[in-house]
Amino acid sequence: MNLLIVDDEKFSVEALQNTVPWAELGIHHVFSCYNIQDAKELLENETINIMVCDIEMPSGSGLDLLAWVEKEGMPLVSILLTCHPDFSYAVTALEHGALAYLLKPFKPEELHSTIRQAIAKVRELQHIARLQKREALSNASRTLVQEQFWFQLITGTLHGNAPGKTLIFRTIPCFILSCFWLRKIRQTA
């Protein structure tokens, strides 16, 4: 699992990198950026699962970055940090899908707990993505089987289990089967 820290204060980035036991939490690689533009570039080129981002930076707002991530449809979990207890920031962060909004200075345990929540959320999102992929493959397979069935039924090549024996469907006039087949195609379209 990969994590990105975005903060214009080098001290804050180093403190986060050095005080959190990332490997123990399941984070394999920690990236860092000091401005929004570098963060966007990194997000376009690397697979990032969790983003920890400061809100107020001279080069742009962490809220703007979060909105961009949402617009791009990037499946990552965001945690926003700030030293300004502005309620409107928290509301905007949550509207854009942030998992958490932490006020600096925060206790290490608070950050660790939030990172654990983010990891659980990432795993949940990955599980959902796998299920959706499996469902799409299943639907494609089902469609293929249906098409093969109707084709074999219409062409008279649909056979029963016994070698050399055909099903009774072979004797049904082809135009009737064509009507059923066309109806089925219209239903799936």
N, C-alpha and C positions, 0 to 999 in steps of 0.2 A: 504494500500500500504506500502511495506517495502523498506527501504533504507539501504545500507551498505556504511560506510566510511572506506577507507583503506589508512592509512598513518602511517609511522613509527614515526612521531613526535606526542607525546601524547598531547602537547599543541594545535597543529592544530586540532586534533580530538575533543578535548574538546571545542575549540572555535567554530567549526562547529556545534557540538551538542547543545551548549548553546546559540548561537546567531541567529540561524535560527528558525522561528516559524513553526516547522514541522507540528504540528497538523492543523494549519491554512491552510497550503499548501496541506493537505490531506495525509500526511505521518503518518501512525499509529505506526510504530516501526522503530527505528534507531539502527542498529547494528554497531559495530566498530571492526576493526582488525588492528593490528600494523605491520603485515607482510603478504607476499603473501601466504605462506603455510596455515596460519590460515584463510585467506580469502577464499582459495579454499575449505577448509574443511567446512566452514560455508555455502558457496554457494552450496555445495553438499547436505547439510542437511536442509536448509531453503529456502523458496520462497522469492527471492529478486527481486524487480522490477526495482530499480535504484541503480547504484553503483557510488559513488564519490571516485575517487582513485588518489593518488599522483603518479607521474611517477617515480621519483628517490628515491629508498629505498635501504638500505644496503642488504636486504635479497632477492632482485629481483626487476625487473622493473614492473611498472604498465602497461606498454605496453605488457610485457609478460603475465601478468594476463589477460589483455583484449584479447590477442590472444587465450589464453586457454579458456576463456568464449565463444569466437566465435567458437572454435573447438568443444567444448562440446555442442554447440547449445542451450545455455541458453538464454531464451527470456528476456533479461534485457537491460535497457538503461544505457549507461555509460557516465560519465562526468569525464574528466581527469584534474588534477591540477598539476601545476609545477611552480617553481620559475626561471626556465631556459627557456628563449625565443628561444629555438632551433626549427627552422622550420621543421627539419626532424622528430622531435617528433610529431608535429601537423599532418604532412602528414601520419605517421604511425598510429596515433590514429584514424584518419578519415578512413584510409584503413580498419581498424578493426571494423568499425561501431560506433565509439564514436560519441555521439551527440554534444559534446562541448569540448573545450580545453581552460581552464582558466589559466591565469598567476597570480601567487601570488605576491603581495597582490592584491586582487580583492575587489571591492565594494560589500557590502551586497546585494544591489539591483541587481547587475549583477548575483550573485549566485541565488537569489530568482527567477529572470526571467528565468534563465537556468533550475532551478528545475521545474518551471511551464511548460516549454517546454518539459522537460523529462516526467512529469506526463501526458501531452497531448499525447506524443508519446507512453507511456505505454498503455493508454486507447485505442489508435488507434490499437496497436498490439493485445490487448485483444479482441477488436471488430473483427479484421480480423480472429483471432483464432476461435472465436465463429461462424463466417460465414463459415469458412472451416469445422468445425465440423458439422454444420447444413447441408452443402452440401454433406459431406460424408454420413451422415445418410439418406439424401434424395436419394442419388445414391444407397445405399444399399436397401432402401425400394423399389425403382423403379425396381431394379433387382429382388427382391423377387416377386413383383407383376407380372413382366414379366414371371418369372418361373412358377408361379401358373397359369397364363393364358395359357401358352403353355401346361402345364401338363393337365389342365382341358380340353383343346381343343383336345389333343391327346387321352385322356381316355374317351372322350365323356361325361364328367361330367359338361361341361360348359352350364349353363342354362340361359334362358332369364329372364326377370322380372316377367312374369306370372308363377304362381305355376304349376308345372307339365309339362311345355312346354320346349322343348330344342331348341337350335338354329340350324339352317340349317347346321352348321359346323359338327354336329354329323354324318351327312351322307357322309361327305367327307372321302374317303378311308384313313385309318390310315397311310399307307406308305407315302402318299403325305404330310400329316401333320408332319410326322417324319422328312421328308426332310427339311421342313420349320423350324422345331424346331432345327435340327442340324445346319442349316445355321445360325440361330440366336445365338446359343451357340458359334459358331466359331467367329462371329462378336464381341461378348462381351469379348472373351478371349484374 
